Amino acid sequence: MVIERVRQMSVDEFLDFAENSEDRYEYIDGELVQLTDGKLDHFRIIANVTVRFASLFADRDYLVLGSGMLVKAGDARLVAPDVSVVRGEPETESETRVLLNPILVVEVTSPSSIEHDRISKREYYSNVASIEAYLIVDQHRVFVELYTRSDTGWHIQYFSDLGDEVPLAALECSLPLREIYQRISFEEQPPAPAEDT
């Protein structure tokens, strides 16, 4: 996913523009940021996560939303997670596609977006009071990062084995890596980054 900053505009201008565009954009501090679509495995992982959540929540009070929704992460920040989950009724801003109350957001990384997902977006999502968990899924290897909010701040866990399950206490469920990476093949596994101590 290539990220390209385009030009300055107001929030209302951005929403009008994004509504009529075939491309995906985020709005960061007045700048229009274009998100170029990823490759097949990127979309396959998003579909795997979405299908798993939809199955888990079929009879529960959660709603799974795709990347068409924007999350308000500040007065001048509208970001587009690959998947978001809401507990109860979704709240939007002025009947737009700007979501105000996700409990979980998921990003599937691309080579061009990985630092944006791990650093900038993590900061943006930490400013959304309703978000209790942020999941970053690497599309090029079996590697998932889970950030969870607690009374003492944010905590991180890493998962890198297909037998692992990501515990999502906020959703009262777990997400098996085997299902996240279903039908994904890796030629060679690059080493995982060193874990924070």
GROMACS elastic network, one bead per residue, 0.5 to 0.9 nm:
[ bonds ]
;  ai    aj funct       b0    kb
    1    35     6  0.61033   500
    1    37     6  0.52549   500
    1    39     6  0.81559   500
    1   109     6  0.77834   500
    1   110     6  0.52324   500
    1   111     6  0.70137   500
    1   112     6  0.55817   500
    1   113     6  0.57902   500
    1   114     6  0.88985   500
    2    34     6  0.77591   500
    2    35     6  0.58352   500
    2    37     6  0.75058   500
    2    38     6  0.81086   500
    2   110     6  0.80349   500
    2   111     6  0.82316   500
    2   112     6  0.52444   500
    2   113     6  0.65344   500
    3    33     6  0.65107   500
    3    34     6  0.56504   500
    3    35     6  0.50383   500
    3    36     6  0.65478   500
    3   112     6  0.69451   500
    3   113     6  0.67581   500
    3   116     6  0.87138   500
    4    32     6  0.83414   500
    4    33     6  0.54643   500
    4    34     6  0.50681   500
    4    35     6  0.68322   500
    4    36     6  0.82358   500
    5    31     6  0.64889   500
    5    32     6  0.58159   500
    5    34     6  0.62779   500
    6    31     6  0.66014   500
    6    32     6  0.52098   500
    6    33     6  0.58457   500
    6    34     6  0.70535   500
    7    30     6  0.79459   500
    7    31     6  0.53329   500
    7    32     6  0.54899   500
    7    33     6  0.80082   500
    8    29     6  0.84645   500
    8    30     6  0.51155   500
    8    32     6  0.63023   500
    9    12     6  0.82175   500
    9    13     6  0.60078   500
    9    14     6  0.62766   500
    9    27     6  0.87939   500
    9    30     6  0.54735   500
    9    31     6  0.63598   500
    9    32     6  0.70609   500
   10    13     6  0.50819   500
   10    14     6  0.60957   500
   10    15     6  0.86727   500
   10    30     6  0.61020   500
   10    31     6  0.85197   500
   10    76     6  0.83735   500
   11    14     6  0.50241   500
   11    15     6  0.62081   500
   11    16     6  0.86850   500
   11    27     6  0.75668   500
   11    30     6  0.72319   500
   11    75     6  0.86361   500
   11    76     6  0.68251   500
   11    77     6  0.85268   500
   11    78     6  0.86036   500
   12    15     6  0.51550   500
   12    16     6  0.62530   500
   12    17     6  0.85200   500
   13    16     6  0.52318   500
   13    17     6  0.60674   500
   13    18     6  0.85472   500
   14    18     6  0.59087   500
   14    19     6  0.83572   500
   14    25     6  0.88273   500
   14    26     6  0.86990   500
   14    27     6  0.70785   500
   14    30     6  0.86984   500
   14    31     6  0.88633   500
   14    32     6  0.71111   500
   15    18     6  0.51387   500
   15    19     6  0.59395   500
   15    20     6  0.86861   500
   15    27     6  0.89260   500
   15    96     6  0.81823   500
   15    97     6  0.87632   500
   15    98     6  0.89534   500
   16    19     6  0.52766   500
   16    20     6  0.66122   500
   16    21     6  0.88569   500
   17    20     6  0.54983   500
   17    21     6  0.62599   500
   18    21     6  0.50527   500
   18    22     6  0.79538   500
   18    23     6  0.77182   500
   18    24     6  0.72518   500
   18    25     6  0.65960   500
   18    26     6  0.86108   500
   19    22     6  0.83225   500
   19    97     6  0.89188   500
   20    23     6  0.89924   500
   21    24     6  0.74782   500
   21    25     6  0.87723   500
   23    34     6  0.73348   500
   23    35     6  0.74400   500
   23    36     6  0.75198   500
   23    37     6  0.85036   500
   24    33     6  0.85111   500
   24    34     6  0.60118   500
   24    35     6  0.53629   500
   24    36     6  0.70579   500
   24    37     6  0.79765   500
   24    67     6  0.87082   500
   24    68     6  0.79548   500
   24    80     6  0.82300   500
   25    32     6  0.66254   500
   25    33     6  0.53185   500
   25    35     6  0.55020   500
   25    36     6  0.86209   500
   25    78     6  0.89514   500
   25    79     6  0.80646   500
   25    80     6  0.75391   500
   26    31     6  0.82406   500
   26    32     6  0.61514   500
   26    33     6  0.50193   500
   26    34     6  0.64995   500
   26    35     6  0.73545   500
   26    70     6  0.76777   500
   26    77     6  0.77155   500
   26    78     6  0.56796   500
   26    80     6  0.61605   500
   27    30     6  0.63306   500
   27    31     6  0.56356   500
   27    33     6  0.59556   500
   27    34     6  0.88326   500
   27    76     6  0.70395   500
   27    77     6  0.53378   500
   27    79     6  0.64728   500
   28    31     6  0.51665   500
   28    32     6  0.66801   500
   28    33     6  0.70021   500
   28    76     6  0.61925   500
   28    78     6  0.64837   500
   28    79     6  0.75924   500
   29    32     6  0.86144   500
   29    74     6  0.89038   500
   29    75     6  0.83790   500
   29    77     6  0.57905   500
   29    78     6  0.88841   500
   30    76     6  0.61983   500
   30    77     6  0.77593   500
   31    76     6  0.89713   500
   35    38     6  0.89594   500
   35   113     6  0.89102   500
   37    42     6  0.86368   500
   37    43     6  0.88080   500
   38    41     6  0.79678   500
   38    42     6  0.56363   500
   38    43     6  0.71018   500
   38   109     6  0.87325   500
   38   110     6  0.65564   500
   39    42     6  0.54311   500
   39    43     6  0.67821   500
   39    44     6  0.88756   500
   39   110     6  0.84679   500
   40    43     6  0.53504   500
   40    44     6  0.60940   500
   40    45     6  0.87015   500
   41    45     6  0.60449   500
   41    46     6  0.84965   500
   41   139     6  0.65954   500
   41   140     6  0.84427   500
   41   181     6  0.89930   500
   41   183     6  0.88259   500
   41   184     6  0.66354   500
   41   185     6  0.89366   500
   42    45     6  0.54499   500
   42    46     6  0.64309   500
   42    47     6  0.87841   500
   42   108     6  0.64612   500
   42   109     6  0.75422   500
   42   110     6  0.73922   500
   42   138     6  0.88624   500
   42   139     6  0.60033   500
   42   140     6  0.89765   500
   43    46     6  0.50092   500
   43    47     6  0.60902   500
   43    48     6  0.85496   500
   43   108     6  0.85808   500
   44    47     6  0.50254   500
   44    48     6  0.61068   500
   44    49     6  0.86942   500
   44   180     6  0.89257   500
   44   181     6  0.83429   500
   44   182     6  0.83967   500
   44   183     6  0.80882   500
   44   184     6  0.78467   500
   45    49     6  0.62128   500
   45    50     6  0.84875   500
   45   108     6  0.73580   500
   45   137     6  0.83108   500
   45   139     6  0.72991   500
   45   179     6  0.88677   500
   45   180     6  0.59333   500
   45   181     6  0.62066   500
   45   182     6  0.77019   500
   45   183     6  0.88748   500
   45   184     6  0.79136   500
   46    49     6  0.52849   500
   46    50     6  0.60853   500
   46    51     6  0.85519   500
   46    66     6  0.85508   500
   46    82     6  0.66775   500
   46    83     6  0.70631   500
   46   106     6  0.86095   500
   46   107     6  0.84454   500
   46   108     6  0.69575   500
   46   180     6  0.81494   500
   47    50     6  0.50286   500
   47    51     6  0.59357   500
   47    52     6  0.84278   500
   47   180     6  0.87452   500
   48    51     6  0.52745   500
   48    52     6  0.61201   500
   48    53     6  0.86254   500
   48   179     6  0.65380   500
   48   180     6  0.54677   500
   48   181     6  0.73228   500
   48   182     6  0.69463   500
   49    52     6  0.51817   500
   49    53     6  0.61712   500
   49    54     6  0.85207   500
   49    83     6  0.79292   500
   49   106     6  0.87824   500
   49   175     6  0.81504   500
   49   179     6  0.75177   500
   49   180     6  0.56327   500
   49   181     6  0.88369   500
   50    53     6  0.52349   500
   50    54     6  0.60032   500
   50    55     6  0.85426   500
   50    64     6  0.68623   500
   50    65     6  0.79975   500
   50    66     6  0.77471   500
   50    83     6  0.69413   500
   50    84     6  0.89704   500
   51    54     6  0.50353   500
   51    55     6  0.61024   500
   51    56     6  0.85872   500
   52    55     6  0.52130   500
   52    56     6  0.62116   500
   52    57     6  0.86481   500
   52   175     6  0.77495   500
   52   179     6  0.74284   500
   52   180     6  0.81428   500
   53    56     6  0.50062   500
   53    57     6  0.59922   500
   53    58     6  0.83369   500
   53    63     6  0.87759   500
   53    64     6  0.68230   500
   53    85     6  0.85189   500
   53   175     6  0.83120   500
   54    57     6  0.52587   500
   54    58     6  0.58358   500
   54    62     6  0.87546   500
   54    63     6  0.78173   500
   54    64     6  0.64114   500
   55    58     6  0.53396   500
   55    59     6  0.86124   500
   56    59     6  0.77618   500
   56    60     6  0.78454   500
   56   173     6  0.78981   500
   57    61     6  0.69790   500
   57    62     6  0.59134   500
   57    63     6  0.74429   500
   57    64     6  0.83092   500
   58    61     6  0.83240   500
   58    62     6  0.82292   500
   58    63     6  0.89383   500
   59    62     6  0.86057   500
   60    63     6  0.86243   500
   61    86     6  0.85244   500
   61    87     6  0.60477   500
   61    88     6  0.52545   500
   61    89     6  0.81742   500
   62    85     6  0.66941   500
   62    86     6  0.55160   500
   62    88     6  0.56512   500
   62    89     6  0.80097   500
   62   171     6  0.82727   500
   63    84     6  0.83189   500
   63    85     6  0.55642   500
   63    86     6  0.51281   500
   63    87     6  0.65166   500
   63    88     6  0.72693   500
   63    89     6  0.78389   500
   63    90     6  0.77184   500
   64    83     6  0.71302   500
   64    84     6  0.59630   500
   64    86     6  0.66194   500
   65    68     6  0.78667   500
   65    69     6  0.70120   500
   65    82     6  0.85691   500
   65    83     6  0.57825   500
   65    84     6  0.51857   500
   65    85     6  0.61010   500
   65    86     6  0.79447   500
   66    69     6  0.63911   500
   66    80     6  0.89703   500
   66    81     6  0.77184   500
   66    82     6  0.60066   500
   66    84     6  0.64949   500
   66    85     6  0.89052   500
   67    70     6  0.74330   500
   67    80     6  0.58695   500
   67    81     6  0.56211   500
   67    83     6  0.57727   500
   67    84     6  0.77956   500
   68    80     6  0.71315   500
   68    81     6  0.84751   500
   68    82     6  0.82464   500
   68    97     6  0.76322   500
   69    79     6  0.85212   500
   69    80     6  0.62319   500
   69    81     6  0.76068   500
   69    82     6  0.87980   500
   69    83     6  0.86696   500
   69    84     6  0.82270   500
   69    97     6  0.53228   500
   69    98     6  0.61969   500
   69    99     6  0.65276   500
   70    78     6  0.57345   500
   70    79     6  0.52812   500
   70    81     6  0.71436   500
   70    97     6  0.60982   500
   70    99     6  0.58075   500
   70   100     6  0.87671   500
   71    77     6  0.82251   500
   71    78     6  0.54419   500
   71    79     6  0.52172   500
   71    80     6  0.61750   500
   71    81     6  0.74419   500
   71    84     6  0.87604   500
   71    97     6  0.84042   500
   71    98     6  0.55417   500
   71   100     6  0.61859   500
   71   101     6  0.81152   500
   71   102     6  0.76617   500
   71   125     6  0.85340   500
   71   128     6  0.85093   500
   72    75     6  0.74273   500
   72    76     6  0.82042   500
   72    77     6  0.60644   500
   72    79     6  0.66648   500
   72    93     6  0.86352   500
   72    98     6  0.61814   500
   72    99     6  0.62198   500
   72   100     6  0.58261   500
   72   101     6  0.87299   500
   72   124     6  0.89522   500
   72   125     6  0.88153   500
   72   128     6  0.73877   500
   73    76     6  0.77088   500
   73    77     6  0.51998   500
   73    78     6  0.58906   500
   73    79     6  0.69370   500
   73   100     6  0.84082   500
   73   124     6  0.54988   500
   73   125     6  0.61330   500
   73   126     6  0.82180   500
   73   127     6  0.59587   500
   73   128     6  0.55040   500
   74    77     6  0.50231   500
   74    78     6  0.73892   500
   74   124     6  0.76385   500
   74   127     6  0.70158   500
   74   128     6  0.76035   500
   75    78     6  0.83417   500
   77   124     6  0.78073   500
   78    98     6  0.74262   500
   79   121     6  0.79175   500
   79   124     6  0.81406   500
   79   125     6  0.87077   500
   80    83     6  0.84878   500
   80   107     6  0.89264   500
   81    84     6  0.64250   500
   81   105     6  0.60814   500
   81   106     6  0.59253   500
   81   107     6  0.56530   500
   81   108     6  0.86231   500
   82   105     6  0.75749   500
   82   106     6  0.57345   500
   82   107     6  0.51771   500
   82   108     6  0.66462   500
   83   104     6  0.82734   500
   83   105     6  0.58400   500
   83   106     6  0.50110   500
   83   107     6  0.69088   500
   83   108     6  0.88528   500
   84   102     6  0.61489   500
   84   103     6  0.75438   500
   84   104     6  0.56296   500
   84   106     6  0.61749   500
   85   101     6  0.88060   500
   85   102     6  0.54971   500
   85   103     6  0.58269   500
   85   104     6  0.51737   500
   85   105     6  0.65233   500
   85   106     6  0.87310   500
   85   171     6  0.88304   500
   86    89     6  0.71069   500
   86    90     6  0.60695   500
   86    91     6  0.88512   500
   86   101     6  0.64204   500
   86   103     6  0.53685   500
   86   104     6  0.71098   500
   87    90     6  0.75041   500
   87   101     6  0.80882   500
   87   102     6  0.72740   500
   87   103     6  0.65001   500
   87   171     6  0.81618   500
   89   101     6  0.87611   500
   90    99     6  0.70651   500
   90   100     6  0.75504   500
   90   101     6  0.64211   500
   90   102     6  0.76615   500
   91    95     6  0.88660   500
   91    98     6  0.84495   500
   91    99     6  0.59962   500
   91   100     6  0.54253   500
   91   101     6  0.58908   500
   91   102     6  0.86417   500
   92    95     6  0.59015   500
   92    96     6  0.62190   500
   92    97     6  0.64633   500
   92    98     6  0.53405   500
   92   100     6  0.54754   500
   92   101     6  0.78661   500
   93    96     6  0.56389   500
   93    97     6  0.73817   500
   93    98     6  0.55465   500
   93    99     6  0.66892   500
   93   100     6  0.68505   500
   94    97     6  0.87398   500
   94    98     6  0.83001   500
   95    98     6  0.79951   500
   96    99     6  0.80630   500
   99   102     6  0.69441   500
  100   128     6  0.80546   500
  100   130     6  0.79418   500
  101   128     6  0.79709   500
  101   129     6  0.80377   500
  101   130     6  0.53525   500
  101   131     6  0.73076   500
  102   105     6  0.69127   500
  102   128     6  0.83935   500
  102   130     6  0.59784   500
  102   131     6  0.57261   500
  102   132     6  0.85210   500
  103   129     6  0.88084   500
  103   130     6  0.53822   500
  103   132     6  0.54059   500
  103   133     6  0.67129   500
  103   134     6  0.87418   500
  103   170     6  0.73781   500
  103   171     6  0.82475   500
  104   130     6  0.84014   500
  104   131     6  0.55478   500
  104   132     6  0.60858   500
  104   134     6  0.57806   500
  104   135     6  0.76504   500
  104   168     6  0.89879   500
  104   170     6  0.79167   500
  104   171     6  0.82596   500
  105   125     6  0.81752   500
  105   131     6  0.73827   500
  105   132     6  0.87948   500
  105   133     6  0.67396   500
  105   134     6  0.51022   500
  105   135     6  0.63194   500
  105   136     6  0.86670   500
  106   133     6  0.86578   500
  106   134     6  0.59543   500
  106   136     6  0.58999   500
  106   137     6  0.74833   500
  107   117     6  0.68765   500
  107   134     6  0.80062   500
  107   135     6  0.63176   500
  107   137     6  0.61978   500
  107   138     6  0.86300   500
  108   113     6  0.89982   500
  108   114     6  0.85063   500
  108   117     6  0.84219   500
  108   135     6  0.84089   500
  108   136     6  0.58983   500
  108   138     6  0.59264   500
  108   139     6  0.63979   500
  109   112     6  0.81006   500
  109   113     6  0.59665   500
  109   114     6  0.51093   500
  109   115     6  0.87654   500
  109   117     6  0.69500   500
  109   118     6  0.89373   500
  109   136     6  0.69811   500
  109   137     6  0.61275   500
  109   138     6  0.51896   500
  109   139     6  0.60004   500
  109   140     6  0.84384   500
  110   113     6  0.51640   500
  110   114     6  0.57787   500
  110   138     6  0.75379   500
  110   139     6  0.68223   500
  110   140     6  0.81725   500
  111   114     6  0.57225   500
  111   115     6  0.84971   500
  111   139     6  0.89754   500
  111   140     6  0.87017   500
  112   115     6  0.76392   500
  112   116     6  0.81525   500
  113   116     6  0.51205   500
  113   117     6  0.60255   500
  113   118     6  0.85966   500
  114   117     6  0.51189   500
  114   118     6  0.61204   500
  114   119     6  0.85057   500
  114   136     6  0.89894   500
  114   138     6  0.82367   500
  115   118     6  0.50652   500
  115   119     6  0.57909   500
  115   120     6  0.74911   500
  115   121     6  0.88745   500
  116   119     6  0.54932   500
  116   120     6  0.50464   500
  116   121     6  0.60265   500
  116   122     6  0.83225   500
  117   120     6  0.61734   500
  117   122     6  0.64216   500
  117   136     6  0.73779   500
  118   121     6  0.64244   500
  118   122     6  0.57623   500
  118   123     6  0.85750   500
  118   136     6  0.75288   500
  119   122     6  0.53542   500
  119   123     6  0.63743   500
  119   124     6  0.88397   500
  120   123     6  0.52541   500
  120   124     6  0.62976   500
  120   125     6  0.87489   500
  121   125     6  0.59623   500
  121   126     6  0.83580   500
  122   125     6  0.52529   500
  122   126     6  0.61370   500
  122   127     6  0.89354   500
  122   134     6  0.75645   500
  122   147     6  0.85250   500
  123   126     6  0.51500   500
  123   127     6  0.68018   500
  124   127     6  0.54896   500
  124   128     6  0.72765   500
  125   128     6  0.53248   500
  125   129     6  0.84378   500
  125   131     6  0.69725   500
  125   134     6  0.76313   500
  126   129     6  0.72818   500
  126   131     6  0.72639   500
  126   132     6  0.87264   500
  126   134     6  0.87560   500
  126   149     6  0.82542   500
  126   154     6  0.83030   500
  127   130     6  0.89595   500
  127   131     6  0.84476   500
  128   131     6  0.57322   500
  128   132     6  0.89497   500
  129   132     6  0.78928   500
  131   134     6  0.74388   500
  131   148     6  0.86634   500
  131   149     6  0.77440   500
  132   147     6  0.82924   500
  132   148     6  0.57210   500
  132   149     6  0.50734   500
  132   150     6  0.78269   500
  132   170     6  0.64339   500
  133   146     6  0.69696   500
  133   147     6  0.55416   500
  133   149     6  0.62600   500
  133   154     6  0.89453   500
  133   168     6  0.75885   500
  133   169     6  0.87951   500
  133   170     6  0.71978   500
  134   145     6  0.81660   500
  134   146     6  0.58919   500
  134   147     6  0.50208   500
  134   148     6  0.64884   500
  134   149     6  0.87253   500
  135   144     6  0.70736   500
  135   145     6  0.58038   500
  135   147     6  0.63680   500
  135   148     6  0.86887   500
  136   143     6  0.85411   500
  136   144     6  0.57036   500
  136   145     6  0.50912   500
  136   146     6  0.65315   500
  136   147     6  0.83684   500
  137   141     6  0.89813   500
  137   142     6  0.82105   500
  137   143     6  0.63865   500
  137   145     6  0.66022   500
  137   146     6  0.87944   500
  137   180     6  0.84763   500
  138   141     6  0.59832   500
  138   142     6  0.67160   500
  138   143     6  0.54865   500
  138   144     6  0.61462   500
  138   145     6  0.84332   500
  139   142     6  0.74877   500
  139   143     6  0.80923   500
  139   181     6  0.83492   500
  139   184     6  0.85905   500
  140   143     6  0.83757   500
  140   185     6  0.88770   500
  140   186     6  0.68101   500
  140   188     6  0.88142   500
  140   189     6  0.76857   500
  140   190     6  0.82945   500
  141   160     6  0.82640   500
  141   185     6  0.87220   500
  141   186     6  0.64200   500
  141   188     6  0.79166   500
  141   189     6  0.55261   500
  141   190     6  0.69097   500
  141   191     6  0.87805   500
  141   192     6  0.85534   500
  142   159     6  0.78252   500
  142   160     6  0.52019   500
  142   161     6  0.65379   500
  142   162     6  0.69524   500
  142   177     6  0.76950   500
  142   181     6  0.74252   500
  142   186     6  0.84298   500
  142   189     6  0.76227   500
  142   192     6  0.88860   500
  143   158     6  0.71602   500
  143   159     6  0.56463   500
  143   161     6  0.75797   500
  143   177     6  0.85697   500
  143   192     6  0.71518   500
  144   157     6  0.83111   500
  144   158     6  0.58359   500
  144   159     6  0.51284   500
  144   160     6  0.65040   500
  144   166     6  0.82455   500
  144   177     6  0.80973   500
  145   156     6  0.68170   500
  145   157     6  0.58347   500
  145   159     6  0.65245   500
  145   160     6  0.89852   500
  145   166     6  0.89416   500
  146   155     6  0.80107   500
  146   156     6  0.55198   500
  146   157     6  0.51784   500
  146   158     6  0.64514   500
  146   159     6  0.82057   500
  146   166     6  0.75510   500
  146   167     6  0.87220   500
  146   168     6  0.87486   500
  147   154     6  0.62854   500
  147   155     6  0.54689   500
  147   157     6  0.66629   500
  148   153     6  0.83245   500
  148   154     6  0.54544   500
  148   155     6  0.52866   500
  148   156     6  0.65291   500
  148   157     6  0.84561   500
  148   168     6  0.86275   500
  148   169     6  0.89947   500
  148   170     6  0.87622   500
  149   152     6  0.79173   500
  149   153     6  0.57540   500
  149   155     6  0.64767   500
  150   153     6  0.52216   500
  150   154     6  0.61025   500
  150   155     6  0.75492   500
  151   154     6  0.84361   500
  152   155     6  0.87536   500
  156   196     6  0.84559   500
  157   166     6  0.87408   500
  157   195     6  0.86264   500
  158   166     6  0.87829   500
  158   195     6  0.76114   500
  159   162     6  0.84629   500
  159   164     6  0.63907   500
  159   165     6  0.77769   500
  159   166     6  0.72169   500
  159   177     6  0.80168   500
  160   163     6  0.86140   500
  160   164     6  0.72159   500
  160   177     6  0.81657   500
  160   192     6  0.78341   500
  161   164     6  0.53526   500
  161   165     6  0.87692   500
  161   177     6  0.72296   500
  161   178     6  0.84715   500
  162   165     6  0.81193   500
  162   176     6  0.75206   500
  162   177     6  0.50382   500
  162   179     6  0.85273   500
  162   180     6  0.89295   500
  162   181     6  0.79552   500
  163   176     6  0.71678   500
  163   177     6  0.65955   500
  163   178     6  0.64685   500
  164   175     6  0.85897   500
  164   176     6  0.60569   500
  164   177     6  0.57949   500
  164   178     6  0.77211   500
  165   174     6  0.59207   500
  165   175     6  0.53040   500
  165   177     6  0.57919   500
  165   178     6  0.82412   500
  166   173     6  0.86352   500
  166   174     6  0.52585   500
  166   176     6  0.61227   500
  166   177     6  0.72023   500
  167   170     6  0.88852   500
  167   171     6  0.89010   500
  167   172     6  0.81678   500
  167   173     6  0.64822   500
  167   175     6  0.66158   500
  167   176     6  0.87416   500
  168   171     6  0.54866   500
  168   172     6  0.60462   500
  168   173     6  0.54142   500
  168   174     6  0.52296   500
  168   175     6  0.73041   500
  169   173     6  0.63745   500
  169   174     6  0.77486   500
  170   173     6  0.79785   500
  171   174     6  0.80892   500
  175   178     6  0.86351   500
  175   179     6  0.74108   500
  175   180     6  0.74254   500
  176   179     6  0.54174   500
  176   180     6  0.65230   500
  176   181     6  0.88759   500
  177   181     6  0.60791   500
  177   182     6  0.82442   500
  178   181     6  0.54030   500
  178   182     6  0.58517   500
  179   183     6  0.87462   500
  180   184     6  0.88310   500
  181   184     6  0.52945   500
  181   185     6  0.81247   500
  182   185     6  0.85563   500
  186   189     6  0.65942   500
  189   192     6  0.85112   500
  191   194     6  0.88418   500
  192   195     6  0.84485   500
